[in-house]
Amino acid sequence: MTSILQWGAAGKQLLVISKPRAGVGGDEPYRVGELPYKQDGTGVVVEHEASLGWLNIDDGTVESIDAQGLEVLEARWCATAGRLAFVTRSRGHQRHCMQLWIKEGNEDPFRTAEDHVSFSGLQWSPDGQRLAFSGSKIEGDSIGLLCLWEFQGGGS
């Protein structure tokens, strides 16, 4: 597991981000096809996208959540509304750009706030009708502004 994000509503699952680690043996070189490159003592972490899932604390199994095949950076579950918000990273030369997705129940996720390029600090309102986050519409901007997304049903 890379990150433990929060408990599920019933207290029997954890929302987690996991990223597989590629093993490198001995002095063999490892070819890195994309950056960032990280070696933290447990293996090389490259060319593997972080995935989102629910970890069952009773048996250790992970139920994957469809993140459109993109690398997940952050997520927040709202048990009241049965709604999940998650942030993904773009691929290729646009890896600095992010997307915000909303998933309801078993429905496919939909992208929202498409005019933004960065997101962090996702927080649902208690009723699950609003999502607050820090974000920016300017690539490379180091200052995030408080943003509020309001759910209007079916991909607002």
Disulfide bonds with the S-S distance in Angstrom:
none
